[in-house]
Amino acid sequence: MIESVRGELLYATEDSAVVECGGIGYAVLMPASSLADLPQPGNEVRLHTHLSVTQDDIRLFGFFTRDELEIFRMLIGVSGIGPKIALSVLSTLPPDDLRFAVLSDDVKAISSAPGIGKKGAQKIILDLKDKMDLQDAFEKRGEHAQSGAGPAVHAEDAVAEAVQALTALGYSSTEAFRAVRSLEIPEDADVEAILKMALKKLALF
C-alpha cells in the first residue's frame, strides 16, 4: 500500500496532480478543493494517499491531511460509493462539514455533491452516522483550528452550545457549524457572544 508521496509537483490537471518521486511521475487524483490549494509547479508537495486496485484499473488518490484520507476511506466503505463519488463528496463538503451533515441527517447538503442524489446521501448517513459523533467532530475542528481560522480547542463547549442554539432557530447543523467555524473566536467568548457573531455571519451568507 502506498500511504504517501512526497516530491516535486510537475503539473496539475482538472482532476489530478502529477508528483515526481524518485524519477517517477505519479498521477494522484484529488478533490477539487485540494487541487485549488496546490503550489506552483516545481514546488515540493506531500500527499497522504490511497491506492485503489480493481480488475481493470489502478489509481492513486491523494489528500493534504490524514483526516481527509480517513473520511475518504469511510466513504468508499459505503455500499455503492466508489472512489470517484467519494472525491465528489469531499470536493463539495470538507471533512468537518461532512461530519455535521451526517450527524444532522442533512440529506440536502450531501446530495448537493455531483453524482450522489438523495438515495446516495441517505445511504451515506445511514452507514456513517454510527461511526461519527458530535464530540469527535468538534475535536477535529479544534485540531484544524491550530493551523487556521476557527474556534480553538478550549472553546469547544461554547461552540457546541452555539451550534445547538442556531439549529433551534431553524438553521441546519451544517449551516450553523459552517458559520461558527468561520469565526475568529476570542478565548474568553461565551455562548451568547459566539451566537451573536454567528448570526451576523449568517446574515451575510
C-alpha positions as CSV (number, residue, x, y, z in Angstrom):
1,M,0.0,0.0,0.0
2,I,1.3,3.5,-0.9
3,E,0.4,5.6,2.1
4,S,2.1,8.9,1.0
5,V,4.1,10.5,-1.7
6,R,6.5,13.4,-1.5
7,G,8.2,15.1,-4.4
8,E,8.2,17.9,-6.9
9,L,4.8,18.9,-8.4
10,L,5.3,18.6,-12.2
11,Y,1.8,19.8,-13.2
12,A,-1.8,19.6,-12.3
13,T,-4.9,18.7,-14.5
14,E,-8.5,19.3,-13.8
15,D,-8.7,16.2,-11.5
16,S,-5.1,15.2,-10.6
17,A,-1.6,16.3,-9.6
18,V,1.5,14.7,-11.1
19,V,4.2,14.4,-8.5
20,E,7.7,13.2,-9.3
21,C,9.2,10.8,-6.7
22,G,12.5,9.1,-7.4
23,G,12.3,9.8,-11.1
24,I,8.8,8.5,-11.5
25,G,5.8,10.8,-12.1
26,Y,2.8,9.7,-10.1
27,A,-0.7,10.9,-11.2
28,V,-2.6,11.4,-8.0
29,L,-6.4,12.0,-8.2
30,M,-7.5,14.7,-5.7
31,P,-10.6,16.6,-4.5
32,A,-11.2,19.8,-6.4
33,S,-10.8,21.8,-3.2
34,S,-7.3,20.3,-2.7
35,L,-6.3,20.9,-6.3
36,A,-7.1,24.5,-5.9
37,D,-4.6,24.7,-3.0
38,L,-1.7,23.1,-4.8
39,P,1.5,25.2,-5.0
40,Q,3.0,26.2,-8.3
41,P,4.7,23.5,-10.4
42,G,8.3,23.0,-9.3
43,N,7.5,23.2,-5.6
44,E,7.5,20.2,-3.3
45,V,4.3,18.6,-2.1
46,R,3.5,15.8,0.3
47,L,0.2,13.9,0.0
48,H,-1.5,11.2,2.0
49,T,-2.6,8.6,-0.5
50,H,-4.9,5.6,-1.0
51,L,-4.1,3.0,-3.7
52,S,-7.2,1.6,-5.4
53,V,-6.7,-1.6,-7.3
54,T,-9.5,-3.2,-9.4
55,Q,-9.6,-5.8,-12.1
56,D,-9.5,-3.1,-14.8
57,D,-7.6,-0.2,-13.2
58,I,-5.0,1.0,-10.6
59,R,-5.4,4.5,-9.3
60,L,-3.8,6.6,-6.6
61,F,-5.9,9.1,-4.6
62,G,-4.2,11.9,-2.7
63,F,-5.1,14.3,0.2
64,F,-3.3,17.1,2.1
65,T,-4.4,15.8,5.5
66,R,-4.7,12.4,7.2
67,D,-8.2,13.4,8.2
68,E,-9.3,13.8,4.5
69,L,-7.8,10.3,3.8
70,E,-9.7,8.7,6.7
71,I,-13.0,10.3,5.6
72,F,-12.4,9.2,2.0
73,R,-11.9,5.6,3.2
74,M,-15.1,5.8,5.2
75,L,-17.0,6.9,2.2
76,I,-15.7,4.2,-0.1
77,G,-16.6,1.7,2.6
78,V,-20.3,2.6,2.0
79,S,-22.0,0.2,-0.4
80,G,-22.4,1.8,-3.8
81,I,-20.0,4.6,-3.2
82,G,-16.8,4.3,-5.3
83,P,-13.6,6.4,-5.2
84,K,-14.9,8.9,-7.8
85,I,-18.1,9.6,-5.9
86,A,-16.1,9.9,-2.6
87,L,-13.9,12.5,-4.2
88,S,-17.0,14.4,-5.4
89,V,-18.4,14.4,-1.9
90,L,-15.1,15.8,-0.5
91,S,-14.9,18.3,-3.3
92,T,-18.3,19.7,-2.1
93,L,-18.1,19.2,1.7
94,P,-14.8,19.4,3.6
95,P,-14.4,16.7,6.3
96,D,-15.8,18.9,9.1
97,D,-18.9,19.9,7.1
98,L,-19.5,16.3,6.1
99,R,-19.4,15.1,9.7
100,F,-22.0,17.6,10.7
101,A,-24.2,16.8,7.6
102,V,-24.1,13.2,8.6
103,L,-24.8,13.8,12.3
104,S,-27.7,16.2,11.5
105,D,-29.2,14.0,8.7
106,D,-28.6,16.8,6.3
107,V,-29.5,14.9,3.1
108,K,-29.7,18.1,1.1
109,A,-26.1,19.1,1.8
110,I,-24.7,15.7,0.9
111,S,-26.8,15.3,-2.2
112,S,-25.5,18.6,-3.5
113,A,-22.3,16.7,-4.4
114,P,-22.4,15.7,-8.2
115,G,-23.3,12.1,-8.7
116,I,-24.8,11.4,-5.3
117,G,-28.5,12.0,-5.3
118,K,-31.0,11.7,-2.4
119,K,-30.7,7.9,-2.1
120,G,-26.9,8.0,-2.1
121,A,-26.9,10.7,0.6
122,Q,-29.3,8.7,2.8
123,K,-27.1,5.7,2.4
124,I,-24.0,7.7,3.5
125,I,-25.8,9.0,6.5
126,L,-27.1,5.5,7.5
127,D,-23.7,3.9,7.2
128,L,-21.6,6.6,8.7
129,K,-23.7,8.0,11.5
130,D,-22.7,5.3,14.0
131,K,-19.0,5.9,13.1
132,M,-19.1,9.6,13.9
133,D,-20.1,11.6,17.0
134,L,-20.6,15.2,17.8
135,Q,-17.7,15.4,20.3
136,D,-15.3,13.9,17.7
137,A,-16.5,16.5,15.2
138,F,-15.6,19.4,17.5
139,E,-12.3,17.8,18.5
140,K,-11.3,17.5,14.8
141,R,-12.3,21.1,14.3
142,G,-10.1,22.1,17.2
143,E,-7.2,20.3,15.7
144,H,-7.7,22.1,12.4
145,A,-8.0,25.4,14.1
146,Q,-4.4,25.2,15.3
147,S,-3.3,25.9,11.7
148,G,-6.1,28.2,10.5
149,A,-9.1,30.3,11.4
150,G,-11.9,28.9,13.6
151,P,-12.7,28.1,17.2
152,A,-9.9,27.0,19.4
153,V,-9.9,23.7,21.4
154,H,-10.7,25.4,24.7
155,A,-13.9,26.9,23.2
156,E,-15.4,23.6,22.2
157,D,-18.2,23.5,24.7
158,A,-19.3,27.1,24.0
159,V,-19.1,26.4,20.2
160,A,-21.2,23.2,20.6
161,E,-23.9,25.1,22.5
162,A,-23.9,27.9,20.0
163,V,-24.4,25.4,17.1
164,Q,-27.3,23.8,19.0
165,A,-28.8,27.2,19.6
166,L,-28.6,28.0,15.9
167,T,-30.3,24.8,14.9
168,A,-33.1,25.6,17.4
169,L,-33.5,28.8,15.5
170,G,-34.1,26.8,12.3
171,Y,-30.7,26.6,10.7
172,S,-29.4,23.2,9.6
173,S,-26.5,21.8,11.7
174,T,-24.3,22.1,8.6
175,E,-25.2,25.8,8.1
176,A,-24.7,26.5,11.8
177,F,-21.4,24.8,12.0
178,R,-20.1,26.4,8.8
179,A,-20.9,29.9,10.3
180,V,-19.3,29.2,13.6
181,R,-16.3,27.6,12.0
182,S,-15.6,30.8,10.0
183,L,-15.4,33.0,13.1
184,E,-12.3,34.2,14.9
185,I,-13.5,33.5,18.5
186,P,-11.8,35.2,21.5
187,E,-10.5,32.9,24.2
188,D,-13.0,34.2,26.8
189,A,-16.0,34.2,24.4
190,D,-19.2,32.7,25.9
191,V,-22.1,31.1,24.1
192,E,-24.1,34.3,23.8
193,A,-21.2,36.1,22.2
194,I,-20.5,33.3,19.8
195,L,-24.2,33.1,18.9
196,K,-24.4,36.9,18.1
197,M,-21.2,36.6,15.9
198,A,-22.6,33.6,14.1
199,L,-26.0,35.3,13.4
200,K,-24.2,38.3,11.9
201,K,-22.2,35.9,9.7
202,L,-25.3,34.0,8.6
203,A,-26.9,37.3,7.6
204,L,-24.1,37.8,5.1
205,F,-24.3,34.4,3.5
